Amino acid sequence: MDSSYLVILAVLLGCLATTVPVFMALFFTGAVGLVWMIGIDPQIVIEVLYRSMDKFALIVVLFFVLCGNIMTTGSIVQKLINAANCFVGFLPGGLSMAGILACGFFGAISGSTVATVVAIGGFMIPALIENGYDEKFSVGVMTTAPILGVIIPPSIAMILYAMVTNDPLEALFLTGFVPGLMIMAAMSLYAYIVCKKQKLQTQSRPSFSELRAVLKESAWALFLPVLIFGGIYSGLFTANEAAVVACFYAFFVEICIHRDMKIRDLKRVVVSSAVTSATLLVIVAGASVFGEYLTFEQIPDKIATAVVDNIQSPWVFLLAVNILLLLIGMFMDIISATLILTPIFLPLLSKFGIDTMHFGLLMTINLGIGYCTPPLGVSLYISGATVNRDLLYVSRAVMPFLLIQIGILMILTYWPDLVLVLPRLVYGY
């Protein structure tokens, strides 16, 4: 290995170990490599920063962040939970199943795991405990179910992946539906079995009039994901335009229909969304500088050659990549990891005959699992703060659900047709 590569690796790991913010660590490491190691004019670094931000695809990220914040400020989240509880609340473990379904509904609008665990988990964990559910079970299910936020479209991670690979975003979105439903079904089945053994008291089955009343109250909230996906796949508007439409719709519903959000709240919601979006964008900018260094040094091609020389089987390659991504997901957020690793893995996919959209879904699930995997999973700390428990307690609580998700990941890894069935049906991909 070239000594300059070791220096760059040491700089990157040193920055991360000393708790330098991720975007600064990536920017500084990339700048050192470009200017000092390669001898590029520093002005090129500034141009790279500008080019990375000047991408139309990033607009969809900004507006879906805003849409998620509107929902958490108003009452759409509460109404989604009420609707989910009405459908499954009477079953053993029904309230936990309602939380899982609510994560799926919310993920179909926000595109973010962190937003989902804050919005749904922050409400459902205390509700589960108050209704007699075991605390560890409650923490485990509502810490891991928010992974649906990045699997069920629209997914911010998928948007950034498509930006790097140039895969059609609408088709890539379709890869998340079947895996999302599989995770929801498997986690709900586990909750049913556990809660039935514990003989938890369930609520009575809602009457037709009660069901109709809840659906009537939740109709505007439930129509939001229908509007997004119906508009995208009917060709009425693009994914970027869908994000803007979703924001306008959410604003209208919360202010004019539900009236749970006031005009004076608009400034706070917009500013909060701007701060979150800026955080994502500076990570994109920092990762682009580091990615430019990797491109100049042809590191992805060199890694591809080294891997192909030592691994001949696509099955072994996918297994090794899954293990690597699970480990990386423990230490790095999904946005940074997607932007850094995608250019490295991309040359390998064609050599092993792996579909880029299939791989994008696998990467998203792997890194999404990282949000609730010790030691640095963000969701662990959010849930721990909700119940005032330490990291060790929350880590133990999530283990059964992590095993379920990893098991489904293995199925999806070696059954690509299951992932690609919807893109092929809709687009003939």
N, C-alpha and C positions, 0 to 999 in steps of 0.2 A: 504494500500500500504506500502511495506517495506520502512523504512526510507532511506536505502541505494539507492533505486531507485530515491527518491526525490533529494538526493545529486547529483547523476549522471545527472538527468534532469536539476538541477540548474547549474551544471558545463557546460553542453552543451549549454543551453540557454544563460548563462552568457558570454561564449566565443563568441557566435554568435552576441549577443547584443553589445559587445565591439569591433566588426568588426575584430575579429581574423579570418584569412583565414579559409574557410570551412574545408580544409583538415587537418589543424592543430587543429581545434576545435574537429573534429571527432577522430583524433589520440590521442589527449590529454585526451579526455573524456573516450575513450576506454581503454587507458593505466591506467588511474586512477582506473577504474572499475576492470580491470584484476589484477593489481599489489596490489593496496591498499585495495579494497573491498573483492576480492576473495582470494588474496594471491598467485597468479600465479608467477612463476619465470619470471623476466623481459626478460630473453632470449627467452621465448616463444613469446613475442611481436615482437621481431626481426624476428623470424621464420614466424610469421603470415604475416609480411610485405613482406618477400621474396616470400612466397607462393602466395600471392595476385598478385604479378607482374609476376610470372613465369607461365603464362597461354597463351597457343597458340592462344586462341580466341582474345586476345588483339591486335594481329598483324593486323587484319582487320581494327581496329579503326585507327591505325597509318597510314596505307596506304591510307585509304579514306580521312583522313585529308590532306595528301600530295597531293592527286589527286585534292581536292577542291582548294588548294592553287595554283596548276599549272594552273587550269582553270581561276582563278581570275587574275593571272599574265599575261596570254596570252589573246587570243581573243575568246575563246570558248564561254564564257558567252555572249558576244556581238552577236555572231552568233546565239545562242539559242534564244535570244530576237528577233532578226530579223526574224527568222523562225516563232516564235509564233505570231509576229505582222502581218506577211504575211497571216496567217491563219484567224485571227479574227479582224485585225486592222480596217477593213472597217465597222464593226458593231458599233452601238451606245455603247460607253464605250469600244471600241475595244482595245485601247492602254492599258487600265487597265486590260482587259482580257488577253492581251499578257503578261503583268507582272505576272499575276497569273499562266498562262501556263509556263512561264519561271521559276518560282519558283518550279513548278512540275518537269520540266526537270532538273534543277540544283539539286533539292533534290534527284533525282534518281541517282545522281553521288556522291554528297558530304556527305549526311547523317547528316547534321548539320543545325539547324535553324539559329544560329548566322552567320555562313558562308553564308547562303542564304540571310539573310537580309542585310548583308554588300555588297555582290556581286550584287544582283538584286535590292534591295531597294535603295542602294546608287546611282544607275544609273537611276532607273525608277521614283523615286519621283520627281527629277528636270525635267525629260522628260515629265511627266504628267502635271506638273504645266505650263511648257512652251507651252504645247499644249492646254491650256485653261481649264484644269480640276480644280475643286475646290481644294484648298490646303488641307483642312481637309479630304476630300474624298481621295485624293492622299496618304496622310500620313496614313490614316486608312487602306486602302487596301494593301499597300506595307509593313505595319508593321505586319499585321496578316497573309497574304498569305505565308510567309516563314515558318509557322508551317509545311508546306508540306515537309520541309527538314528532319523532324524526323518521318513523317508518311509514306511517299513513300520510299520504300527501295532503297538503303541500309540505315538503320537508326542506328546511334551510340547507341542511347538509347535501341533499340531492341537487339543489339548485347550484351550489358551488361546485359539486362534482361535474355536473353537466357543463358548467362554464369552462372547466379545464379540458374535458374530453370531447366537447362539441356534440354530445349525444342529444337527441331531441328531448327537451325537458318534459313535454307532455307524456311521451312514451315512457320515460324513466319514472315519472310519477306512478304510472300504472303498475310498475313492479312492486310497489309497496302494499297494495291492497290485500293480496293473498297472504303474504307473511304477517301482515297486521292482524288479519282475521284469525290466522292460526295461533298467534300469541294470545289474543283475546280469548279464544276458545280453550286453549290449554290451561291458561291461568284460571279461568272461570271454573273449569272442571276440577282443578286442584282445590280451589276454594270450596266448591260444593262438597267434595269428599271430606276435607278436613272439618268443615263446619257441621256436616251431618254426623260425623263421629262424635263431635263435641256436644251434639244435640242442642244447638243454639235455638232459642225461640225465634220463629220467623213471624213476619207481619202477615196479616190476612191478605188473601188474593183480592186485588182491587175489583170493584164492580165495573160494569160497562160504563156507567155514568161517571164514576171516579176516573176511569181511564180516559174517557172523552174529555173531562174537565182538565186533566193534566196535559193532554196533548194539545188542547186548545190554548192553554196558557203558554206552552212551550213551542207552539207552531213557528213563531217568528225565529226563535233560536235554532230549531231543527232545520229550518229552510236554508240557513246560511251555508252549510256544506253542500247542500243540493245546488244552490246557486253557483258556488265556486266550480264544482265538478261538472255540473250540467252545462255551464257556460263554456268551460274549456273544451270538453269533448263533443259538444254540439257544433263547435266552431264559431260560436257567437263572439267570443273574445279569447285572447291569448292568456297564458299563465301570468304574464306581467299585468295585463289589464284586469285579470281576475282579482289580483291583490288589491287594486285600487277600488274595484267594485265592492269587494268584501268590506273594506274600510268604510266606504260611504254607506253601505247597507247597515253595518254595525252601529255607526254613528246615528243614523236615522232611527233605527229600532230602539236604541237605548234612550235617546232624547225625546223622540216623538211618540213612541208606542209604549215602551215599558216605563219611561220617565224616571228611571233610576239613576240617570246620569244628568248632571246639570251643565249648562253652558259654561259656567265658571270652572268646571273640571277639565275643559278642553285643553287649556294651556298646560296644565300639569301632565295630562296624558301624552300630549304631543312632545313636550320637553323630555319626559321619561323615555319615550320611544326613540327620540333623537339621540339620547345618551347611549341607549342600548345598541342602536344601529351604528353609532360612531365607534363603539367598542368593537363591533364585528368588522367594520371597515378598516380600522387600523391594523387588525390582525391580518386581513387580506393584503394590505399594503406591505406589512413586514414580511409575510410569507412570499410575496411576489419577488422581493429583492433576493431572498434566500433561494427561491426557485430559479431566478436568473443566473445565480452563481452555479447552481447544479447544471443548468443548460450549457453554460459556457464551458464547463469542465467535462461535459458529456457523461456525467456520473450515472444518470439513469441507464444509458446504453451499456456502460461498463458493468453495472450491477446485473443487468439483464443477461449479458454474456456470461458472467460468473455463475449466475443461478442456473442457466440452461446447461452449462457445462457440467454441473453437479447434480441437477435434478432433471430427470427425463419424463417423469409421470405428472400429468396435470393434477391427478388426485393428490399426490404427495405435495405438490406445490400449493394447492389450495389449503391443505391441512396446515402446512407451515405458515402460510400467510394468515390464516385464521388465528393461530396461536400468537403470531407476532402482533396482529392488530388488537387482540384482546389485551396483551401486555401493554401496548402503547396507549390503549384507551384508559388504562389505569392511571396514567400520568399526564396525558395531554387532552385538551378539549377537542371536540369533534371538528370544529371549524378549522383550527390550526392543522390538525392531523390530516384532514381531507385535502387541504391546499398543499401540504408538504409532500404527502405520500403518493397522491394520485399521479403526478408526473413521473415518479420513480417506478411505480408498478405498471404504468401504461404500456411501455415497450414489451413487458413480459407477457401481457395478455395475448397479443397476436402470436407470439412464439409458441404458446401452449394451447392456442385455439379457444381461449376463454372469452365469452361475450362481455363487452365492456359494461353493458347495462346490468347483467347478472352480477358482475364483480362490484359495481357501484352499490347494489342493494346489500351485498355481503359486507362491504366496507361500512356502510351506514349502520347495519345491525351490530357489527363488532364494536364500533366506536360508541354506538348508543349504549351498549351494555356497560361500557367503561364509565358512564355517568353514575352508575350505581355499584361500582366495583371498588373495593378498598385498594390503595390508601387515599386516593385523591378524588374519588367520585363525588361530584358536586351534589348530587341528589342525596347522598348519605348525610351530608352536613345539614342540608335543608330539613330533612325528616328528623334528624337528631335534635335540631333546635326546636322543632314542633312539639316533641314529647320530652324535651330536656334529658336526652340520653346521649351517652358517649359513642364514639365511632365504633368501638368493639361490639357494643350491643346491636347497633343498626346493621353492622356487617354480618353478624350471625342471623339477624332477622331476614335479610334478603337472600340468603344462600339457596333455599329451596326454589325460589322463583328464578334466580339466575341459572340454576341447573336446567329448569324448564326452557328458558330462552336459548341457552347454549345448545340444548338438544334439538330445538327447532332450527337453529342456525346450521347444525350439521346436516339436517334433512335438506334444507335449501341449498347448501353448498354442493351436494352431489345429486341434486334433482333440479337442474337449471330450467327444465321445461315448466316446472311449477311456478317459477319466478316470472318466466317470459310468456306465460299463456295469455295474459290480458293484452300486452303490447302486440302480440301476433294476431289476436282476434280483432283488435280495433284498428291497427295500422298495417297489418300484414307484415310485421317486422321479421 
